[in-house]
């Protein structure tokens, strides 16, 4: 995982089964369907799967989109004069 001040940082998460905050064992960073990052691992006490959603998107933001060029307006076809 990440290093903080030269030490190995174990991510913390909430174990629903133990009802306590614990360090996540065998943590692996994953990307969810919506593009957000998350950490998935196990509780050191009971072995239940723990999942912690991280902030931010997984991919770098795209460059500014190019301005859309509007399609040229086409004149409406002329209607024949109505007969009386």
DSSP file (Angstrom, degrees, kcal/mol; ACC not computed):
  #  RESIDUE AA STRUCTURE BP1 BP2  ACC     N-H-->O    O-->H-N    N-H-->O    O-->H-N    TCO  KAPPA ALPHA  PHI   PSI    X-CA   Y-CA   Z-CA
    1    1 A X              0   0    0      0, 0.0     2,-0.2     0, 0.0     9,-0.1   0.000 360.0 360.0 360.0-143.5    0.0    0.0    0.0
    2    2 A X        -     0   0    0      7,-0.4     7,-2.5     6,-0.1     2,-0.5  -0.532 360.0-130.8 -92.0 154.4    1.2    3.5    0.7
    3    3 A X  E     -A    8   0A   0      5,-0.2     2,-0.5    -2,-0.2     5,-0.2  -0.884  19.4-171.4-103.7 134.5    4.2    4.6    2.6
    4    4 A X  E >  S-A    7   0A   0      3,-2.3     3,-1.9    -2,-0.5    -2,-0.0  -0.979  72.6 -20.1-128.3 120.1    3.9    7.3    5.3
    5    5 A X  T 3  S-     0   0    0     -2,-0.5    -1,-0.1     1,-0.3     3,-0.1   0.861 125.9 -53.2  51.4  43.4    7.0    8.7    6.9
    6    6 A X  T 3  S+     0   0    0      1,-0.2     2,-0.3     0, 0.0    -1,-0.3   0.392 116.6 107.0  81.7  -5.4    9.1    5.7    5.8
    7    7 A X  E <  S-A    4   0A   0     -3,-1.9    -3,-2.3     1,-0.0     2,-0.4  -0.777  78.0-104.7-107.9 153.1    6.8    3.1    7.4
    8    8 A X  E     -A    3   0A   0     -2,-0.3     2,-0.6    -5,-0.2    -5,-0.2  -0.615  35.7-141.9 -75.5 128.4    4.4    0.7    5.6
    9    9 A X        -     0   0    0     -7,-2.5     2,-0.5    -2,-0.4    -7,-0.4  -0.827   8.7-158.3 -99.9 121.2    0.8    2.0    5.9
   10   10 A X        -     0   0    0     -2,-0.6    15,-0.1    -9,-0.1     2,-0.0  -0.857  25.8-120.6 -94.8 126.6   -2.0   -0.6    6.4
   11   11 A X        -     0   0    0     -2,-0.5    13,-3.4    13,-0.2     2,-0.4  -0.352  23.3-137.7 -67.9 146.6   -5.4    0.8    5.4
   12   12 A X  E     +B   23   0B   0     11,-0.3     2,-0.3    -2,-0.0    11,-0.2  -0.820  28.0 164.9-105.5 144.4   -8.1    0.9    8.0
   13   13 A X  E     -B   22   0B   0      9,-3.0     9,-2.9    -2,-0.4     2,-0.5  -0.905  38.6 -96.3-147.1 175.0  -11.7   -0.1    7.5
   14   14 A X  E     -B   21   0B   0     -2,-0.3     2,-0.6     7,-0.2    37,-0.3  -0.870  27.2-147.2-102.3 124.6  -14.8   -1.0    9.4
   15   15 A X  E  >> -B   20   0B   0      5,-2.7     4,-1.5    -2,-0.5     5,-1.1  -0.810   4.0-161.1 -89.9 120.5  -15.6   -4.6   10.0
   16   16 A X  T  45S+     0   0    0     -2,-0.6    -1,-0.2     2,-0.2    34,-0.1   0.847  89.6  49.7 -70.6 -34.2  -19.4   -5.1   10.0
   17   17 A X  T  45S+     0   0    0      1,-0.2    -1,-0.2    -3,-0.1    -2,-0.0   0.926 119.6  34.7 -72.3 -45.2  -19.2   -8.4   11.8
   18   18 A X  T  45S-     0   0    0      2,-0.2    -2,-0.2    30,-0.0    -1,-0.2   0.667  98.8-138.0 -81.5 -17.3  -16.9   -7.3   14.6
   19   19 A X  T  <5 +     0   0    0     -4,-1.5     2,-0.3     1,-0.2    -3,-0.2   0.903  66.5 102.5  57.5  45.3  -18.5   -3.8   14.7
   20   20 A X  E   <S-B   15   0B   0     -5,-1.1    -5,-2.7    -7,-0.0     2,-0.4  -0.986  78.6-102.8-151.7 157.2  -15.1   -2.2   15.0
   21   21 A X  E     +B   14   0B   0     -2,-0.3     2,-0.3    -7,-0.2    -7,-0.2  -0.717  50.9 163.8 -82.2 129.2  -12.4   -0.3   13.0
   22   22 A X  E     -B   13   0B   0     -9,-2.9    -9,-3.0    -2,-0.4     2,-0.2  -0.931  42.8 -90.2-141.9 163.7   -9.5   -2.6   12.1
   23   23 A X  E     -B   12   0B   0     -2,-0.3    21,-0.7   -11,-0.2     2,-0.5  -0.547  44.9-118.6 -73.2 141.7   -6.6   -2.7    9.7
   24   24 A X  E >   -C   43   0C   0    -13,-3.4     3,-0.5    -2,-0.2     2,-0.3  -0.731  26.8-149.9 -86.3 123.5   -7.4   -4.5    6.4
   25   25 A X  E 3  S+C   42   0C   0     17,-3.1    17,-2.9    -2,-0.5    25,-0.2  -0.668  77.0  12.7 -92.2 148.1   -5.3   -7.6    5.9
   26   26 A X  E 3  S-     0   0C   0     -2,-0.3    -1,-0.2    15,-0.2     2,-0.1   0.882  90.1-171.5  54.1  42.7   -4.3   -8.7    2.3
   27   27 A X  E <   -     0   0C   0     -3,-0.5     2,-0.4    14,-0.1    14,-0.2  -0.401  11.8-178.1 -70.5 138.3   -5.5   -5.4    1.0
   28   28 A X  E     -C   40   0C   0     12,-2.1    12,-2.6    -2,-0.1     2,-0.4  -0.999  25.4-125.8-137.2 134.3   -5.6   -4.9   -2.7
   29   29 A X  E     +C   39   0C   0     -2,-0.4     2,-0.3    10,-0.2    10,-0.2  -0.653  35.4 178.9 -81.8 132.3   -6.6   -1.7   -4.6
   30   30 A X  E     -C   38   0C   0      8,-3.3     8,-2.4    -2,-0.4     2,-0.5  -0.835  26.8-128.2-127.5 164.8   -9.4   -2.2   -7.0
   31   31 A X  E     -C   37   0C   0     -2,-0.3     6,-0.2     6,-0.2     5,-0.1  -0.975  25.0-142.1-115.7 127.0  -11.4   -0.1   -9.4
   32   32 A X    >   -     0   0    0      4,-3.0     3,-1.9    -2,-0.5    26,-0.1  -0.266  31.6 -96.8 -80.9 172.4  -15.2   -0.2   -9.2
   33   33 A X  T 3  S+     0   0    0      1,-0.3    -1,-0.1     2,-0.1    -2,-0.0   0.837 123.7  55.5 -58.6 -35.2  -17.6   -0.1  -12.2
   34   34 A X  T 3  S-     0   0    0      2,-0.1    -1,-0.3     1,-0.1    -2,-0.0   0.427 121.6-105.0 -82.6   3.0  -18.1    3.6  -11.8
   35   35 A X  S <  S+     0   0    0     -3,-1.9    23,-3.0     1,-0.3    24,-0.3   0.388  77.0 132.3  94.1  -3.9  -14.4    4.3  -12.0
   36   36 A X  E     - D   0  57C   0     21,-0.2    -4,-3.0    22,-0.1    -1,-0.3  -0.496  55.7-118.6 -82.3 153.4  -13.8    5.0   -8.3
   37   37 A X  E     +C   31   0C   0     19,-1.1    17,-2.4    17,-0.2     2,-0.3  -0.612  35.1 173.3 -89.4 150.7  -11.0    3.4   -6.4
   38   38 A X  E     -CD  30  53C   0     -8,-2.4    -8,-3.3    15,-0.3     2,-0.5  -0.972  27.2-129.4-150.4 160.9  -11.5    1.0   -3.4
   39   39 A X  E     -CD  29  52C   0     13,-3.0    13,-2.8    -2,-0.3     2,-0.4  -0.968  22.4-170.1-116.4 131.1   -9.5   -1.3   -1.2
   40   40 A X  E     +CD  28  51C   0    -12,-2.6   -12,-2.1    -2,-0.5     2,-0.2  -0.971  26.5 118.1-123.3 134.9  -10.6   -4.8   -0.6
   41   41 A X  E     - D   0  50C   0      9,-2.4     9,-2.7    -2,-0.4     2,-0.3  -0.826  52.2 -75.9-164.8-157.0   -9.2   -7.2    2.0
   42   42 A X  E     -CD  25  49C   0    -17,-2.9   -17,-3.1     7,-0.3     2,-0.3  -0.890  35.3-108.4-126.0 154.6  -10.0   -9.2    5.1
   43   43 A X  E  >  -C   24   0C   0      5,-2.2     4,-1.2    -2,-0.3   -19,-0.1  -0.632  24.7-139.6 -75.8 134.5  -10.6   -8.6    8.8
   44   44 A X  T  4 S+     0   0    0    -21,-0.7    -1,-0.1    -2,-0.3   -20,-0.1   0.756  97.2  42.5 -68.7 -22.8   -7.6   -9.8   10.8
   45   45 A X  T  4 S+     0   0    0      3,-0.1    -1,-0.1     1,-0.0    -2,-0.0   0.938 131.9  11.5 -88.0 -55.1   -9.9  -11.2   13.6
   46   46 A X  T  4 S-     0   0    0      2,-0.1    -2,-0.1     0, 0.0    -1,-0.0   0.624  89.7-124.4-106.2 -14.4  -12.8  -12.9   11.8
   47   47 A X     <  +     0   0    0     -4,-1.2    -3,-0.1     1,-0.3     2,-0.1   0.526  54.7 152.2  84.7   5.4  -11.7  -13.1    8.2
   48   48 A X        -     0   0    0      1,-0.1    -5,-2.2    -6,-0.1    -1,-0.3  -0.400  55.3 -99.3 -68.1 146.5  -14.8  -11.3    6.8
   49   49 A X  E     -D   42   0C   0     -7,-0.2     2,-0.4    -2,-0.1    -7,-0.3  -0.505  40.0-159.9 -68.9 130.4  -14.3   -9.4    3.6
   50   50 A X  E     -D   41   0C   0     -9,-2.7    -9,-2.4    -2,-0.2     2,-0.4  -0.897   6.5-169.0-113.1 144.1  -13.7   -5.7    4.2
   51   51 A X  E     -D   40   0C   0     -2,-0.4     2,-0.5   -37,-0.3   -37,-0.2  -0.992   3.9-174.3-137.5 124.6  -14.3   -3.0    1.5
   52   52 A X  E     -D   39   0C   0    -13,-2.8   -13,-3.0    -2,-0.4     2,-0.4  -0.981  17.4-142.3-125.3 123.9  -13.2    0.6    1.8
   53   53 A X  E     -D   38   0C   0     -2,-0.5   -15,-0.3   -15,-0.2     2,-0.2  -0.703  19.0-150.6 -85.0 129.4  -14.2    3.2   -0.9
   54   54 A X  E     -     0   0C   0    -17,-2.4   -17,-0.2    -2,-0.4     2,-0.1  -0.575  21.3 -99.5 -96.1 161.2  -11.4    5.7   -1.6
   55   55 A X  E    S+     0   0C   0     -2,-0.2   -18,-0.1   -19,-0.1    -1,-0.1  -0.457  77.7  23.4 -79.3 151.8  -11.9    9.3   -2.8
   56   56 A X  E    S-     0   0C   0     -2,-0.1   -19,-1.1   -20,-0.1     2,-0.2   0.045  88.7 -64.1  88.0 167.0  -11.5   10.3   -6.3
   57   57 A X  E     -D   36   0C   0    -21,-0.2   -21,-0.2     2,-0.2   -22,-0.1  -0.530  35.1-130.0 -88.0 157.0  -11.6    8.7   -9.7
   58   58 A X  S    S+     0   0    0    -23,-3.0     2,-0.2    -2,-0.2   -22,-0.1   0.837  87.8  61.0 -77.6 -34.1   -9.2    6.0  -10.8
   59   59 A X  S    S-     0   0    0    -24,-0.3    -2,-0.2     1,-0.1     2,-0.1  -0.618  93.4-102.3 -96.6 155.0   -8.3    7.6  -14.1
   60   60 A X        -     0   0    0     -2,-0.2    -1,-0.1     1,-0.1    -2,-0.1  -0.438  49.8 -93.7 -69.3 146.2   -6.7   11.0  -14.7
   61   61 A X        -     0   0    0     -2,-0.1    -1,-0.1     1,-0.1     3,-0.1  -0.349  45.0-112.9 -63.3 141.4   -9.1   13.7  -15.8
   62   62 A X        -     0   0    0      1,-0.1     3,-0.1    -3,-0.1    -1,-0.1  -0.269  37.6 -90.5 -70.8 159.2   -9.3   14.0  -19.6
   63   63 A X        -     0   0    0      1,-0.2    -1,-0.1    -2,-0.0     3,-0.1  -0.213  63.6 -70.3 -64.0 162.4   -8.1   17.2  -21.3
   64   64 A X        -     0   0    0      1,-0.1    -1,-0.2    -3,-0.1     3,-0.1  -0.319  61.3-110.4 -57.4 131.5  -10.5   20.0  -21.8
   65   65 A X        -     0   0    0     -3,-0.1    -1,-0.1     1,-0.1     2,-0.1  -0.314  32.4-104.9 -66.9 147.8  -13.1   18.9  -24.5
   66   66 A X        -     0   0    0      1,-0.1    -1,-0.1    -3,-0.1     2,-0.1  -0.433  44.7 -96.7 -69.0 144.3  -12.9   20.6  -27.8
   67   67 A X        -     0   0    0     -2,-0.1     2,-0.3     1,-0.1    -1,-0.1  -0.386  42.0-112.2 -64.4 139.1  -15.8   23.1  -28.3
   68   68 A X        -     0   0    0     -3,-0.1     2,-0.6    -2,-0.1    -1,-0.1  -0.531  23.1-139.9 -74.4 133.5  -18.6   21.6  -30.3
   69   69 A X        -     0   0    0     -2,-0.3     3,-0.1    -3,-0.0    -1,-0.1  -0.846  20.8-128.5 -95.4 119.7  -19.1   23.1  -33.7
   70   70 A X        -     0   0    0     -2,-0.6     2,-0.1     1,-0.1     3,-0.1  -0.371  26.1-106.8 -68.5 147.3  -22.8   23.6  -34.5
   71   71 A X        -     0   0    0      1,-0.1    -1,-0.1    -2,-0.0     2,-0.1  -0.446  43.2 -97.4 -69.6 144.0  -24.1   22.1  -37.8
   72   72 A X        -     0   0    0     -2,-0.1     2,-0.3     1,-0.1    -1,-0.1  -0.374  41.9-110.5 -64.5 140.7  -24.8   24.7  -40.4
   73   73 A X        -     0   0    0     -3,-0.1     2,-0.4    -2,-0.1    -1,-0.1  -0.544  27.8-147.4 -74.0 132.1  -28.5   25.6  -40.6
   74   74 A X        -     0   0    0     -2,-0.3     3,-0.1    -3,-0.1     2,-0.0  -0.855  21.7-114.2-100.3 135.6  -30.3   24.4  -43.7
   75   75 A X        -     0   0    0     -2,-0.4     2,-0.1     1,-0.1     3,-0.1  -0.371  34.5-106.2 -67.6 146.9  -33.1   26.6  -45.1
   76   76 A X        -     0   0    0      1,-0.1    -1,-0.1    -2,-0.0     3,-0.1  -0.454  41.3-100.5 -70.6 142.9  -36.6   25.0  -44.9
   77   77 A X        -     0   0    0     -2,-0.1     2,-0.2     1,-0.1    -1,-0.1  -0.363  41.5-107.2 -65.7 145.0  -37.9   23.9  -48.3
   78   78 A X        -     0   0    0     -3,-0.1     2,-0.3     1,-0.1    -1,-0.1  -0.479  29.3-134.4 -74.4 142.0  -40.4   26.3  -49.9
   79   79 A X        -     0   0    0     -2,-0.2     2,-0.1    -3,-0.1     3,-0.1  -0.741  21.9-112.2 -94.8 143.5  -44.0   25.3  -49.9
   80   80 A X        -     0   0    0     -2,-0.3     3,-0.1     1,-0.1    -1,-0.0  -0.445  46.7 -89.6 -69.6 150.0  -46.1   25.6  -53.1
   81   81 A X        -     0   0    0      1,-0.1     2,-0.2    -2,-0.1    -1,-0.1  -0.298  47.1-106.1 -61.6 143.9  -48.8   28.3  -52.8
   82   82 A X        -     0   0    0     -3,-0.1     2,-0.2     1,-0.1    -1,-0.1  -0.504  32.3-125.1 -73.1 135.3  -52.2   26.9  -51.5
   83   83 A X              0   0    0     -2,-0.2    -1,-0.1     1,-0.1    -3,-0.0  -0.578 360.0 360.0 -81.2 143.4  -54.9   26.5  -54.1
   84   84 A X              0   0    0     -2,-0.2    -1,-0.1     0, 0.0    -2,-0.0   0.431 360.0 360.0 -96.5 360.0  -58.2   28.2  -53.5
